[in-house]
């Protein structure tokens, strides 16, 4: 299984996210980005470490780091290795004198631990092909002031006369607009909707 190295581009949210955040992973040697929807607590845990802010008492992921180190181990890397029914799966790969150990984890928790060890993050090629989105080349991104995204996708799709093909065209256009506007939370939802529409057309 091919591993694609990614780094953290940032965290984004929108008023429609219901308290969730989109964690944006950026392909190190490529142009693809992978948005993953995560909870507020996990987003805060990642953001605090990235900003080098230390809470007065250890948070859960800080505690995990201390426990791992007490046993003489370290995080070698984390690997987002699977996507099933819209859910991402990951592994934390520990390294110690006794060898390597793989631990199943949610991607948000795995990444929150990885940043505390400055460990690399990888995504399987299959996952990034299925769920990744292409970022626009440098210089082609519209200015912040001119960015707009049509968020009325669902109501538009219910209009009479829309075939599977026109629904897909509309969804893909809105996906492109969302990426251009850097609204990755919306882009992730549109990506999932496109998969559903394509699945229904093949049934």
JOSUL-V676871 format. One record per backbone hydrogen bond with DSSP energy under -1.0 kcal/mol. NH is the residue of the N-H (numbers start at 1). CO is the residue of the C=O. If there is no record, write none. Layout:
# JOSUL-V676871
nh->NH co->CO
nh->NH co->CO
This chain:
# JOSUL-V676871
nh->4 co->123
nh->6 co->121
nh->7 co->26
nh->9 co->24
nh->10 co->24
nh->12 co->22
nh->17 co->14
nh->20 co->17
nh->21 co->38
nh->22 co->12
nh->23 co->36
nh->24 co->10
nh->25 co->34
nh->26 co->7
nh->27 co->32
nh->28 co->5
nh->30 co->27
nh->33 co->133
nh->34 co->25
nh->36 co->23
nh->38 co->21
nh->43 co->39
nh->44 co->40
nh->45 co->41
nh->46 co->42
nh->47 co->43
nh->48 co->44
nh->49 co->45
nh->50 co->46
nh->51 co->47
nh->52 co->49
nh->53 co->48
nh->63 co->59
nh->64 co->60
nh->65 co->61
nh->66 co->62
nh->67 co->63
nh->68 co->64
nh->69 co->65
nh->70 co->66
nh->71 co->67
nh->72 co->69
nh->73 co->68
nh->74 co->95
nh->76 co->93
nh->77 co->93
nh->78 co->120
nh->79 co->91
nh->80 co->122
nh->81 co->79
nh->82 co->89
nh->84 co->87
nh->87 co->84
nh->89 co->82
nh->90 co->105
nh->91 co->79
nh->92 co->103
nh->93 co->77
nh->94 co->101
nh->95 co->74
nh->96 co->99
nh->99 co->96
nh->101 co->94
nh->103 co->92
nh->105 co->90
nh->110 co->106
nh->111 co->107
nh->112 co->108
nh->113 co->109
nh->114 co->110
nh->115 co->111
nh->119 co->114
nh->122 co->78
nh->123 co->4
nh->124 co->80
nh->125 co->2
nh->128 co->124
nh->129 co->125
nh->130 co->126
nh->131 co->127
nh->132 co->128
nh->133 co->33
nh->135 co->31
nh->140 co->137
nh->156 co->152
nh->157 co->153
nh->159 co->156
nh->162 co->159
nh->167 co->163
nh->168 co->164
nh->169 co->165
nh->170 co->166
nh->171 co->167
nh->172 co->168
nh->173 co->169
nh->174 co->170
nh->175 co->171
nh->176 co->172
nh->177 co->173
nh->178 co->174
nh->179 co->175
nh->180 co->176
nh->181 co->177
nh->182 co->179
nh->183 co->178
nh->184 co->182
nh->187 co->183
nh->188 co->184
nh->189 co->185
nh->190 co->186
nh->191 co->187
nh->192 co->188
nh->193 co->189
nh->194 co->190
nh->195 co->191
nh->196 co->192
nh->197 co->193
nh->198 co->194
nh->199 co->195
nh->200 co->196
nh->201 co->197
nh->202 co->198
